[in-house]
Amino acid sequence: MHACRYRAFTFALTFLLYTSFHLSRKPISIVKSELHKNCSLLRELPTDSSPQQLSLPVETDCSWKPFDKGNYKQLLGTMDYSFLCAYAVGMYLSGIIGERLPIRLYLTVGMLTSGLFTCLFGLGYVYNIHSLGFYIFAQIANGLVQTTGWPSVVTCIGNWFGKGRRGLIMGLWNSHTSVGNILGSLIAGYYVSSNWGLSFIVPGIIIAVMGIICFLFLIERECFQLALNTELLLGQDSTGVCVPVQQIVVVKSGAEPSAISFMGALHIPGVVEFSLCLLFAKLVSYTFLFWLPLYITKAAHLDAKKAGDLSTLFDVGGIIGGILAGVVSDKLGKRATTCAIMLLLAAPTVCVYCMLLVCGGLVNGPYALITTAVSADLGTHKSLKGNARALSTVTAIIDGTGSEIGATVSGLMTALQGFWEVFYRPFAGKAQTCLTRRRVALS
């Protein structure tokens, strides 16, 4: 197969692999409105034939224990916090481990175990489990194993594509996040009203199947330049070219520089700044990811399926925004400036209900740019002197510090506050993001 075809194949495969990761994360936001339903209609229009209707404990009649009480927001927020906290801790370790293990095997194990724990959450419905500890355990375990995904796929795609049009390529590629959210919403919404357990079991099976496909077909890095050099040395008509190529790869592997340390990655210019920028940007994004469907259900009085379908507008905007941010940053050569401008424009749209599409584009565009093109640029920074083995660690630091600490704060604050505070808080986040980015935007 030609090198360009291998690149296209790797692009498509890693796209689908990480789509399945986000597809398996989304169901919890759709199922929340089913775990605690709006049962107020049962108290309306009492008839003479049912005078006892007003005295029924409405919440316990139609909600899923233990989320049937008045503290349901705190309990649901605790599940989010458990997942995100585990993800944040695991992400730091994941990048370091990923540098030292074969990407294909590391990613395969992560996807298989993620499928297992996603299905485990859904089995709570099948076996009528009402223990909060069970669901928190499933969330923590899933958060830890899901950290194998992002550093692995970014390292793989970074190995195959150079810097020339990295913004556009990464913008197109990073739409897997929004595509996964949309598919996860549609799949979970299809089952949520009849059997919410399947809202988790079906995505869990999908990510496990994709893990098997990863093991069978993923090619970690490009080696066609080696093959070309060998052909020039031996002649085009020579036979047995594959044997010298394999020998060269082995010798080259032994001469590669060692993987970078955690502190060494922090000293790469721009890593700390972009990590802090992403902290506030992802705080906003994950607030919408985990709570937008439930907010729509409560505010617009829609059922879980309709709220899930409507929430996909935010992710559709994210696809457009990610591509637009990549194209603009390639043209300008200023990734930080592109992010700062988009986030300034995003701030007024965060709390406007009818602007979900625009808000999704302006919020997800910058964070997609930081977690892909910027991470790949910093992972191959000139200060590394050709050591390409820093890419996974740098990606994990940016996504762990910036993305998941911000997301964890979002889960914790949401559990302690009401809906309106949750959706007005992003204004402060956006302002802080732009101030934090000022240093790198001017550089």
C-alpha positions as CSV (number, residue, x, y, z in Angstrom):
1,M,0.0,0.0,0.0
2,H,1.3,3.5,-0.9
3,A,2.4,5.8,1.9
4,C,-0.5,8.3,1.2
5,R,-3.0,5.4,1.5
6,Y,-1.5,4.4,4.8
7,R,-1.9,7.9,6.0
8,A,-5.5,8.1,4.9
9,F,-6.2,4.7,6.5
10,T,-4.5,5.8,9.8
11,F,-6.4,9.0,9.8
12,A,-9.8,7.2,9.4
13,L,-9.0,4.4,11.8
14,T,-7.8,6.7,14.7
15,F,-10.9,9.0,14.0
16,L,-13.2,6.0,14.5
17,L,-11.3,4.8,17.5
18,Y,-11.6,8.0,19.5
19,T,-15.2,8.5,18.2
20,S,-16.0,5.3,20.1
21,F,-14.4,6.7,23.3
22,H,-16.7,9.8,23.3
23,L,-19.6,7.7,22.2
24,S,-19.2,5.7,25.4
25,R,-18.9,8.8,27.6
26,K,-22.0,10.6,26.4
27,P,-24.8,8.3,27.7
28,I,-24.6,9.4,31.3
29,S,-25.7,12.9,30.3
30,I,-28.8,11.5,28.5
31,V,-29.7,9.0,31.2
32,K,-29.6,11.6,34.0
33,S,-33.1,12.9,33.2
34,E,-34.3,9.3,33.4
35,L,-32.6,8.6,36.7
36,H,-34.5,11.5,38.1
37,K,-37.6,12.3,36.2
38,N,-39.8,15.4,36.4
39,C,-42.8,13.7,38.1
40,S,-44.8,16.9,38.9
41,L,-47.5,16.0,36.4
42,L,-48.6,13.2,38.6
43,R,-49.7,15.7,41.2
44,E,-51.8,17.7,38.8
45,L,-55.4,17.3,38.0
46,P,-56.5,15.0,40.9
47,T,-59.8,13.3,40.5
48,D,-62.4,12.3,43.0
49,S,-61.7,8.7,42.2
50,S,-58.1,9.0,43.3
51,P,-58.0,11.4,46.3
52,Q,-54.9,9.8,47.6
53,Q,-52.9,10.9,44.6
54,L,-51.7,14.1,46.3
55,S,-50.1,12.2,49.1
56,L,-48.0,9.9,46.9
57,P,-44.2,10.2,47.3
58,V,-43.9,11.3,43.7
59,E,-40.1,11.2,43.4
60,T,-39.8,7.7,44.6
61,D,-42.6,6.5,42.3
62,C,-40.9,7.3,39.0
63,S,-37.2,7.9,39.6
64,W,-34.4,5.4,40.0
65,K,-33.1,5.0,43.6
66,P,-30.9,6.5,45.0
67,F,-31.4,9.5,42.6
68,D,-35.1,9.9,43.7
69,K,-34.5,12.4,46.5
70,G,-34.1,16.1,46.6
71,N,-30.3,15.8,46.6
72,Y,-30.3,14.1,43.2
73,K,-28.1,16.9,41.7
74,Q,-25.4,16.3,44.2
75,L,-25.5,12.6,43.6
76,L,-25.4,13.0,39.8
77,G,-22.6,15.5,40.2
78,T,-20.7,13.1,42.4
79,M,-20.8,10.5,39.6
80,D,-19.4,13.1,37.1
81,Y,-16.8,14.2,39.6
82,S,-15.7,10.5,40.2
83,F,-15.2,9.9,36.5
84,L,-13.4,13.2,35.8
85,C,-11.2,13.0,38.9
86,A,-10.0,9.5,38.0
87,Y,-9.5,10.7,34.4
88,A,-7.4,13.6,35.5
89,V,-5.2,11.5,37.8
90,G,-4.9,8.7,35.2
91,M,-4.0,11.1,32.4
92,Y,-0.7,12.1,33.9
93,L,0.3,8.5,34.2
94,S,-1.1,7.5,30.9
95,G,1.2,9.7,28.8
96,I,4.3,8.5,30.6
97,I,3.3,4.8,30.3
98,G,2.2,5.3,26.7
99,E,5.7,6.5,25.7
100,R,7.1,3.2,26.9
101,L,4.6,0.6,25.6
102,P,3.5,-0.2,22.0
103,I,0.6,2.1,21.2
104,R,-1.4,-0.6,19.5
105,L,-1.4,-2.9,22.6
106,Y,-1.9,-0.1,25.1
107,L,-4.8,1.4,23.2
108,T,-6.4,-2.1,22.7
109,V,-6.4,-2.9,26.4
110,G,-7.8,0.5,27.2
111,M,-10.7,0.1,24.8
112,L,-11.6,-3.4,25.9
113,T,-11.6,-2.5,29.6
114,S,-13.5,0.7,28.9
115,G,-16.2,-1.3,27.1
116,L,-16.3,-3.6,30.1
117,F,-16.9,-0.8,32.6
118,T,-19.4,1.0,30.4
119,C,-21.5,-2.1,30.1
120,L,-21.1,-2.6,33.9
121,F,-22.9,0.7,34.5
122,G,-25.8,-0.4,32.2
123,L,-26.0,-3.8,34.0
124,G,-27.2,-1.8,37.1
125,Y,-30.5,-1.5,35.3
126,V,-30.6,-5.1,34.2
127,Y,-30.0,-6.4,37.8
128,N,-31.9,-3.6,39.5
129,I,-28.9,-2.3,41.5
130,H,-29.6,0.8,43.6
131,S,-26.3,1.2,45.3
132,L,-24.6,4.6,44.7
133,G,-21.2,2.9,45.4
134,F,-21.7,0.6,42.5
135,Y,-22.2,3.4,40.0
136,I,-19.3,5.4,41.4
137,F,-17.0,2.5,41.1
138,A,-18.0,2.0,37.5
139,Q,-17.3,5.7,36.8
140,I,-13.9,5.7,38.5
141,A,-12.8,2.5,36.8
142,N,-14.0,3.8,33.4
143,G,-12.3,7.2,33.9
144,L,-9.0,5.5,34.6
145,V,-9.0,3.2,31.5
146,Q,-10.3,5.9,29.2
147,T,-7.0,7.8,29.7
148,T,-5.3,5.4,27.4
149,G,-7.2,6.8,24.4
150,W,-6.2,10.5,23.9
151,P,-2.3,10.3,24.2
152,S,-2.2,7.2,22.1
153,V,-4.3,8.5,19.1
154,V,-2.6,11.9,19.1
155,T,0.8,10.3,19.2
156,C,-0.1,8.0,16.3
157,I,-1.6,10.7,14.1
158,G,1.4,13.0,14.9
159,N,3.8,10.3,13.8
160,W,2.1,10.2,10.4
161,F,1.5,13.8,9.6
162,G,4.0,16.7,9.5
163,K,3.5,20.3,10.5
164,G,2.6,21.7,7.0
165,R,-1.2,21.7,7.3
166,R,-1.5,20.3,10.8
167,G,-4.2,22.8,11.8
168,L,-6.5,21.8,9.0
169,I,-5.7,18.1,9.4
170,M,-6.2,18.1,13.1
171,G,-9.3,20.2,12.8
172,L,-10.9,17.7,10.6
173,W,-9.6,14.8,12.6
174,N,-10.7,16.2,16.0
175,S,-14.3,16.3,14.9
176,H,-14.4,12.8,16.2
177,T,-15.1,14.3,19.6
178,S,-18.3,15.9,18.4
179,V,-19.3,13.0,16.2
180,G,-18.9,10.6,19.1
181,N,-21.0,12.9,21.3
182,I,-23.7,13.1,18.6
183,L,-23.8,9.3,18.1
184,G,-23.7,8.7,21.8
185,S,-26.7,11.0,22.3
186,L,-28.7,9.4,19.5
187,I,-27.9,5.8,20.7
188,A,-28.6,6.6,24.4
189,G,-31.7,8.6,23.5
190,Y,-33.1,5.7,21.5
191,Y,-33.1,3.3,24.5
192,V,-33.3,5.8,27.5
193,S,-37.1,5.7,27.9
194,S,-37.6,2.0,27.6
195,N,-34.4,0.5,29.0
196,W,-31.7,2.9,30.0
197,G,-29.3,0.1,30.7
198,L,-29.0,-0.5,26.9
199,S,-27.9,3.2,26.6
200,F,-24.6,2.1,28.2
201,I,-24.4,-1.6,27.1
202,V,-24.6,-0.8,23.3
203,P,-21.9,1.9,23.4
204,G,-19.8,-0.4,25.6
205,I,-20.0,-3.2,23.0
206,I,-19.1,-0.7,20.2
207,I,-15.9,0.5,21.9
208,A,-14.9,-3.1,22.7
209,V,-15.3,-4.1,19.1
210,M,-13.3,-1.1,18.0
211,G,-10.6,-2.2,20.4
212,I,-10.3,-5.5,18.5
213,I,-10.2,-3.6,15.2
214,C,-7.4,-1.5,16.7
215,F,-5.3,-4.5,17.6
216,L,-5.7,-6.0,14.1
217,F,-5.1,-3.0,11.9
218,L,-3.5,0.0,13.7
219,I,-0.1,1.0,12.3
220,E,1.7,3.1,14.8
221,R,4.2,5.1,12.7
222,E,5.4,5.6,9.1
223,C,8.5,3.7,7.9
224,F,8.3,4.3,4.2
225,Q,11.4,6.6,4.2
226,L,13.4,3.7,5.5
227,A,12.1,1.5,2.7
228,L,12.9,4.1,0.1
229,N,16.5,4.5,1.4
230,T,17.0,0.7,1.3
231,E,15.7,0.5,-2.2
232,L,18.1,3.1,-3.4
233,L,21.0,1.2,-1.8
234,L,20.0,-2.3,-3.2
235,G,18.5,-1.3,-6.5
236,Q,14.9,-1.4,-7.7
237,D,15.3,-4.9,-9.1
238,S,16.7,-6.4,-5.9
239,T,14.7,-9.0,-4.1
240,G,14.3,-9.4,-0.4
241,V,14.1,-5.6,0.3
242,C,11.8,-6.2,3.3
243,V,14.6,-8.0,5.3
244,P,17.0,-5.0,5.3
245,V,14.1,-2.6,6.2
246,Q,13.3,-4.7,9.3
247,Q,16.9,-4.7,10.3
248,I,17.2,-1.0,9.9
249,V,14.1,-0.4,12.0
250,V,15.5,-2.5,14.8
251,V,18.9,-0.7,14.8
252,K,17.2,2.7,14.7
253,S,14.9,1.8,17.5
254,G,17.8,1.0,19.8
255,A,19.4,4.3,19.0
256,E,16.4,6.4,19.7
257,P,16.6,8.9,22.6
258,S,14.9,8.0,25.8
259,A,11.3,9.1,26.6
260,I,11.1,12.6,28.2
261,S,10.4,13.0,31.9
262,F,7.3,14.7,33.3
263,M,9.3,17.7,34.5
264,G,11.2,17.8,31.3
265,A,8.0,18.1,29.4
266,L,6.8,21.0,31.6
267,H,9.9,23.0,30.6
268,I,8.9,23.0,26.9
269,P,7.9,26.6,26.1
270,G,4.1,27.0,26.0
271,V,3.1,23.7,27.7
272,V,2.2,25.3,31.0
273,E,0.4,28.3,29.4
274,F,-1.7,26.2,27.0
275,S,-2.5,23.8,29.8
276,L,-4.0,26.6,31.9
277,C,-5.8,28.0,28.9
278,L,-7.4,24.6,28.3
279,L,-8.4,24.3,31.9
280,F,-11.0,27.1,31.6
281,A,-12.0,26.3,28.1
282,K,-12.8,22.7,28.9
283,L,-14.6,23.7,32.1
284,V,-17.2,25.2,29.8
285,S,-17.2,22.4,27.3
286,Y,-17.7,19.6,29.9
287,T,-20.4,21.6,31.7
288,F,-22.4,21.3,28.5
289,L,-21.3,17.7,27.8
290,F,-22.6,16.3,31.1
291,W,-25.4,18.7,32.0
292,L,-27.0,20.2,28.9
293,P,-29.5,17.5,28.2
294,L,-30.7,17.5,31.8
295,Y,-30.9,21.3,31.8
296,I,-33.0,21.3,28.6
297,T,-35.3,18.7,30.2
298,K,-35.9,20.8,33.2
299,A,-36.0,24.2,31.5
300,A,-38.0,23.3,28.4
301,H,-40.0,20.4,29.9
302,L,-39.0,18.0,27.1
303,D,-38.5,14.2,27.5
304,A,-35.1,12.7,27.7
305,K,-34.9,11.7,24.0
306,K,-35.9,15.1,22.6
307,A,-33.6,16.9,25.0
308,G,-30.7,14.6,23.9
309,D,-31.5,15.2,20.2
310,L,-31.6,19.0,20.8
311,S,-28.3,19.0,22.7
312,T,-26.5,17.6,19.6
313,L,-26.6,21.1,18.1
314,F,-23.8,22.1,20.4
315,D,-21.7,19.2,19.0
316,V,-22.6,20.0,15.4
317,G,-21.3,23.5,16.0
318,G,-18.2,21.9,17.5
319,I,-17.4,20.1,14.3
320,I,-17.6,23.3,12.3
321,G,-15.6,25.3,14.9
322,G,-12.8,22.8,15.0
323,I,-12.3,22.8,11.3
324,L,-12.6,26.6,11.1
325,A,-10.0,27.1,13.9
326,G,-7.6,24.7,12.1
327,V,-7.9,26.5,8.8
328,V,-7.5,30.0,10.3
329,S,-4.6,29.0,12.4
330,D,-2.8,27.5,9.4
331,K,-3.3,30.7,7.4
332,L,-2.3,33.1,10.2
333,G,0.4,30.9,11.7
334,K,-0.9,32.1,15.1
335,R,-2.7,29.3,17.0
336,A,-2.9,31.2,20.3
337,T,-4.4,34.3,18.7
338,T,-7.0,32.2,16.9
339,C,-8.1,30.6,20.1
340,A,-8.2,33.9,22.0
341,I,-10.4,35.6,19.4
342,M,-12.9,32.7,19.2
343,L,-13.2,32.5,23.0
344,L,-13.9,36.2,23.3
345,L,-16.7,35.8,20.8
346,A,-18.0,32.7,22.6
347,A,-18.5,34.4,26.0
348,P,-21.8,36.2,25.1
349,T,-23.3,33.1,23.5
350,V,-22.7,30.7,26.4
351,C,-26.0,31.6,28.2
352,V,-28.2,32.2,25.2
353,Y,-30.3,29.1,24.8
354,C,-31.1,29.6,21.1
355,M,-27.4,29.9,20.1
356,L,-26.3,26.3,20.8
357,L,-24.9,25.9,17.3
358,V,-22.8,29.1,17.4
359,C,-21.7,28.5,21.0
360,G,-20.6,25.0,20.2
361,G,-18.4,26.2,17.3
362,L,-16.8,29.0,19.3
363,V,-16.2,26.9,22.4
364,N,-15.1,23.6,20.9
365,G,-12.9,25.2,18.1
366,P,-10.2,26.5,20.4
367,Y,-10.1,23.5,22.7
368,A,-9.9,21.2,19.7
369,L,-7.0,23.2,18.4
370,I,-5.1,23.1,21.7
371,T,-5.6,19.4,22.3
372,T,-4.5,18.4,18.8
373,A,-2.4,20.8,16.6
374,V,-0.9,22.7,19.5
375,S,-0.1,19.5,21.4
376,A,1.5,18.0,18.3
377,D,3.5,21.2,17.7
378,L,4.8,21.3,21.3
379,G,5.5,17.6,21.4
380,T,7.9,18.1,18.4
381,H,9.3,21.5,19.6
382,K,12.7,22.5,18.4
383,S,14.0,22.6,22.0
384,L,13.6,18.8,22.0
385,K,16.4,18.5,19.4
386,G,14.6,15.8,17.4
387,N,13.4,13.7,20.3
388,A,9.9,12.8,19.0
389,R,9.1,10.6,22.0
390,A,7.8,13.6,24.1
391,L,4.6,13.8,22.1
392,S,2.5,11.5,24.3
393,T,3.7,13.0,27.5
394,V,3.1,16.6,26.3
395,T,-0.4,15.6,25.1
396,A,-1.2,14.0,28.5
397,I,0.0,17.0,30.5
398,I,-2.1,19.5,28.4
399,D,-5.2,17.3,28.4
400,G,-4.7,16.3,32.0
401,T,-3.9,19.7,33.5
402,G,-5.9,21.9,31.2
403,S,-8.8,19.7,30.1
404,E,-9.6,17.3,32.9
405,I,-8.8,19.5,36.0
406,G,-11.1,22.1,34.5
407,A,-13.7,19.4,33.8
408,T,-13.4,18.0,37.3
409,V,-14.0,21.5,38.8
410,S,-17.0,21.7,36.6
411,G,-18.4,18.4,37.9
412,L,-17.7,19.4,41.5
413,M,-19.2,22.9,41.2
414,T,-22.2,21.6,39.4
415,A,-22.9,19.2,42.2
416,L,-23.0,22.1,44.7
417,Q,-24.9,24.7,42.6
418,G,-28.1,25.0,40.7
419,F,-28.7,25.0,37.0
420,W,-28.6,28.7,36.5
421,E,-25.3,29.1,38.3
422,V,-23.9,26.2,36.3
423,F,-24.6,27.9,33.0
424,Y,-23.6,31.5,34.0
425,R,-20.3,30.4,35.5
426,P,-18.7,29.9,32.0
427,F,-18.6,33.7,31.7
428,A,-15.9,33.9,34.4
429,G,-14.1,30.9,32.8
430,K,-14.0,32.5,29.4
431,A,-12.7,35.8,30.8
432,Q,-9.9,34.0,32.7
433,T,-9.1,31.9,29.6
434,C,-8.4,34.9,27.5
435,L,-6.3,36.6,30.2
436,T,-4.3,33.4,30.6
437,R,-3.7,33.1,26.9
438,R,-2.5,36.7,26.5
439,R,1.2,35.7,27.0
440,V,1.2,33.1,24.3
441,A,-1.1,35.0,21.9
442,L,1.4,37.9,21.8
443,S,4.4,35.7,21.3
